[in-house]
Amino acid sequence: MILIQLDNVHKEYGLGDSKVHAIQGINLQINEGEFVAILGKSGSGKSTLLSLIGGLEQPSSGDVIYKGKNLSGLSEDELAILRRSEIGIIFQHFFLMDAMTALDNVELPLLIAGLPRSERRGWALETLDMVDLKHRAAHYPNELSGGERQRVGIARAFVNKANLIIADEPTGDLDSKKGEEIIDLMHDLLKGGKQFPSLDWSPTIIMVTHDVGMLRQGMRVITISDGRIIQDKVFTGDYEEFDSHGGPSKILGQTYGTD
């Protein structure tokens, strides 16, 4: 079933000679349960595309449709409610509340949603356990490693069982080993793997990444250049297959800069 559809979407910034056409006529469908990686060089428009998909920005023209609802027709309040109830966001720089424990940070979306304390605390603890951090629940962000802080960020995005998870460079601030652990955790969640055998929830995940080493077999990889999609295919494990259009530019062994 189609979760997200983009119809001839454009996004422009600025006016006159300073106008930047960041997204140029993109048409795209993303189905429920997919793990999608968006690749592109710095300035390609990949982060802008992610923001449009997640309702964080509005297109200059065209339609972004989520579960049959055109986001362009929603007010700011309606968009905020949609993001709070349907969308989880994982940031590159974590954006944890320094004065709150790991548990309190994860619990925050449930507090905003108005859940009673007993219910939200129990589910927040369970979600921390999913990312193997229950034993660090009472620790503050400055007492956690970078990988642990990102796991808290992932738990916070997961805690409301959002239908859509968007992740903007989720491994950008981590070393390669920790980054791979984070991607494996997200991939295992989506596939109902060994870490989450009893979890009755499988979100759609859309991730921007500059590191091709974070791709996993079975991911759908969308390559974007100059605001246009130049390649859209399922990753089979062979990096060279992404070079058929002259680049995602000899992607093998390379990483891209961020937008």
C-alpha positions as CSV (number, residue, x, y, z in Angstrom):
1,M,0.0,0.0,0.0
2,I,1.3,3.5,-0.9
3,L,2.2,5.5,2.2
4,I,3.7,8.6,0.5
5,Q,3.3,10.0,-2.9
6,L,5.0,13.1,-4.5
7,D,3.4,14.5,-7.7
8,N,5.6,16.9,-9.7
9,V,7.0,18.5,-6.5
10,H,9.2,21.6,-6.8
11,K,10.9,23.5,-4.0
12,E,12.5,26.9,-4.5
13,Y,14.3,29.2,-2.1
14,G,15.0,32.9,-2.6
15,L,13.9,35.4,-5.3
16,G,15.1,36.7,-8.6
17,D,18.8,36.0,-9.4
18,S,19.3,34.4,-6.0
19,K,16.6,31.8,-6.5
20,V,17.6,28.2,-5.9
21,H,15.6,25.4,-7.4
22,A,16.3,22.7,-4.8
23,I,13.8,20.1,-5.9
24,Q,12.8,19.9,-9.6
25,G,9.6,18.0,-10.6
26,I,10.0,14.9,-8.4
27,N,7.5,12.1,-8.8
28,L,7.8,9.4,-6.2
29,Q,5.8,6.7,-4.4
30,I,6.9,5.0,-1.2
31,N,5.1,2.0,0.1
32,E,4.4,1.0,3.7
33,G,7.2,-1.1,5.3
34,E,10.0,0.1,3.0
35,F,13.4,1.1,4.1
36,V,14.5,3.8,1.7
37,A,18.0,5.4,1.6
38,I,18.3,8.8,-0.2
39,L,21.8,9.3,-1.5
40,G,23.3,12.4,-3.1
41,K,26.2,14.8,-3.1
42,S,26.3,17.9,-1.0
43,G,23.7,20.4,-2.4
44,S,21.9,17.7,-4.3
45,G,18.6,18.3,-2.5
46,K,18.4,15.1,-0.5
47,S,17.8,16.7,2.9
48,T,15.2,19.1,1.3
49,L,13.4,16.1,-0.2
50,L,13.4,14.4,3.2
51,S,11.9,17.5,4.8
52,L,9.2,17.7,2.2
53,I,8.3,14.0,2.7
54,G,8.1,14.5,6.5
55,G,5.9,17.6,6.3
56,L,8.7,19.8,7.8
57,E,8.6,22.0,4.7
58,Q,5.9,22.7,2.1
59,P,6.6,22.4,-1.6
60,S,6.6,25.5,-3.8
61,S,4.4,23.6,-6.2
62,G,3.1,20.0,-6.6
63,D,1.6,17.7,-4.1
64,V,3.0,15.7,-1.2
65,I,0.3,13.1,-0.2
66,Y,0.6,11.1,3.0
67,K,-1.9,8.2,3.5
68,G,-4.2,9.9,0.9
69,K,-4.1,13.3,2.5
70,N,-2.5,16.2,0.7
71,L,-0.1,17.9,3.1
72,S,-0.3,21.2,1.3
73,G,-3.9,21.5,2.4
74,L,-3.1,21.2,6.1
75,S,-2.7,24.1,8.5
76,E,0.5,24.4,10.6
77,D,-1.5,23.1,13.6
78,E,-2.7,20.1,11.6
79,L,0.8,19.4,10.3
80,A,2.1,19.5,13.9
81,I,-0.5,17.0,15.0
82,L,0.3,14.8,12.1
83,R,4.1,14.8,12.9
84,R,3.4,14.2,16.6
85,S,1.2,11.2,16.0
86,E,2.5,9.7,12.7
87,I,6.1,10.6,12.2
88,G,9.3,9.9,14.2
89,I,12.4,12.0,13.5
90,I,16.0,10.9,14.0
91,F,18.5,13.7,13.9
92,Q,22.2,13.6,13.1
93,H,23.1,15.7,16.1
94,F,20.8,13.9,18.6
95,F,19.1,17.1,20.0
96,L,18.6,15.5,23.4
97,M,17.5,17.6,26.4
98,D,20.7,17.9,28.5
99,A,18.8,18.4,31.8
100,M,16.7,15.2,31.2
101,T,17.7,11.6,31.7
102,A,17.7,9.1,28.8
103,L,14.4,7.8,30.0
104,D,12.9,11.3,30.3
105,N,14.1,12.2,26.8
106,V,12.4,9.1,25.3
107,E,9.3,9.7,27.3
108,L,8.9,13.3,26.1
109,P,6.8,12.6,23.0
110,L,4.4,10.6,25.0
111,L,4.1,13.4,27.6
112,I,3.3,15.9,24.8
113,A,0.7,13.4,23.5
114,G,-1.0,13.5,26.9
115,L,-0.5,9.9,27.9
116,P,-0.7,9.1,31.7
117,R,2.6,8.8,33.5
118,S,2.4,5.1,34.3
119,E,1.6,4.2,30.7
120,R,4.3,6.5,29.1
121,R,7.0,5.5,31.6
122,G,6.5,1.8,31.0
123,W,6.6,2.1,27.2
124,A,9.6,4.4,27.3
125,L,11.5,1.9,29.3
126,E,10.5,-0.9,26.9
127,T,11.6,1.2,24.0
128,L,15.0,1.9,25.7
129,D,15.3,-1.8,26.2
130,M,14.7,-2.3,22.4
131,V,17.9,-0.3,21.7
132,D,19.8,-2.0,24.6
133,L,19.9,1.0,26.8
134,K,17.5,0.2,29.6
135,H,20.5,0.0,32.0
136,R,21.3,3.6,31.1
137,A,17.8,5.0,31.7
138,A,18.8,7.2,34.6
139,H,21.9,8.7,32.9
140,Y,22.1,12.1,31.4
141,P,23.3,12.8,27.8
142,N,26.7,14.0,29.0
143,E,27.2,10.6,30.7
144,L,26.5,8.7,27.4
145,S,28.7,7.9,24.5
146,G,27.9,9.2,21.0
147,G,26.5,5.8,20.0
148,E,24.4,5.7,23.2
149,R,23.0,9.2,22.6
150,Q,22.0,8.3,19.1
151,R,20.3,5.1,20.4
152,V,18.3,7.4,22.8
153,G,17.4,9.5,19.8
154,I,16.2,6.4,17.9
155,A,14.2,5.3,20.9
156,R,12.6,8.7,21.1
157,A,11.6,8.5,17.5
158,F,10.2,4.9,18.0
159,V,8.4,5.5,21.2
160,N,5.0,6.5,19.7
161,K,5.1,3.7,17.2
162,A,5.1,6.2,14.3
163,N,4.1,4.9,10.8
164,L,6.9,6.9,9.3
165,I,10.5,7.3,10.6
166,I,12.6,9.9,8.9
167,A,16.3,10.0,9.6
168,D,18.6,12.8,8.5
169,E,22.2,11.6,8.5
170,P,21.6,9.4,11.6
171,T,25.2,8.1,11.6
172,G,26.9,11.3,10.6
173,D,28.3,12.0,14.1
174,L,29.4,8.4,14.8
175,D,32.4,6.4,13.9
176,S,31.9,3.7,11.2
177,K,31.5,0.8,13.7
178,K,28.9,2.6,15.8
179,G,27.2,3.9,12.6
180,E,26.9,0.4,11.3
181,E,25.4,-0.8,14.6
182,I,22.7,1.9,14.4
183,I,21.8,1.0,10.8
184,D,21.7,-2.7,11.7
185,L,19.4,-1.9,14.6
186,M,17.0,0.1,12.4
187,H,17.1,-2.5,9.7
188,D,16.4,-5.3,12.2
189,L,13.4,-3.4,13.5
190,L,11.9,-3.0,10.0
191,K,12.4,-6.7,9.2
192,G,11.1,-8.0,12.5
193,G,14.4,-9.5,13.2
194,K,16.0,-11.2,16.2
195,Q,16.0,-8.1,18.4
196,F,12.3,-7.5,18.1
197,P,10.6,-10.9,17.5
198,S,7.3,-9.9,19.4
199,L,7.0,-6.3,18.3
200,D,3.7,-5.8,16.4
201,W,4.9,-2.7,14.5
202,S,6.9,-2.2,11.3
203,P,7.3,1.4,10.2
204,T,8.4,2.9,6.9
205,I,11.9,4.3,7.3
206,I,13.4,7.0,5.0
207,M,17.0,7.9,5.7
208,V,19.4,10.4,4.2
209,T,23.0,9.2,4.4
210,H,26.3,10.4,3.0
211,D,27.9,7.0,3.7
212,V,27.3,4.2,1.2
213,G,28.8,1.8,3.7
214,M,25.5,2.2,5.6
215,L,23.5,0.6,2.8
216,R,22.0,-2.9,3.5
217,Q,20.8,-5.5,1.1
218,G,17.2,-5.1,0.3
219,M,17.1,-1.3,0.9
220,R,15.6,0.8,-1.8
221,V,18.1,3.4,-2.7
222,I,17.1,6.7,-4.4
223,T,19.9,8.8,-5.8
224,I,19.3,12.5,-6.3
225,S,21.3,15.0,-8.2
226,D,20.5,18.7,-8.8
227,G,17.1,18.2,-7.2
228,R,16.1,15.4,-9.5
229,I,16.0,11.6,-9.0
230,I,18.5,10.0,-11.3
231,Q,18.3,6.4,-10.0
232,D,15.9,4.4,-7.9
233,K,16.6,0.7,-7.3
234,V,16.9,-2.0,-4.6
235,F,20.4,-2.5,-3.2
236,T,21.6,-6.0,-3.9
237,G,25.0,-5.7,-2.2
238,D,26.9,-4.6,-5.3
239,Y,27.9,-1.0,-5.1
240,E,28.9,-0.8,-8.8
241,E,25.3,-1.1,-9.8
242,F,24.8,2.5,-8.7
243,D,27.2,3.8,-11.3
244,S,25.1,3.1,-14.4
245,H,24.1,6.8,-14.7
246,G,27.7,8.1,-14.3
247,G,27.5,8.7,-10.8
248,P,26.0,8.6,-7.9
249,S,29.5,9.1,-9.2
250,K,31.6,6.0,-8.8
251,I,30.0,5.4,-5.5
252,L,32.2,2.4,-4.6
253,G,34.1,3.2,-1.5
254,Q,33.0,6.8,-1.4
255,T,31.0,8.9,0.9
256,Y,29.0,12.0,0.1
257,G,29.0,15.3,1.9
258,T,25.9,16.5,3.7
259,D,23.4,19.0,2.4
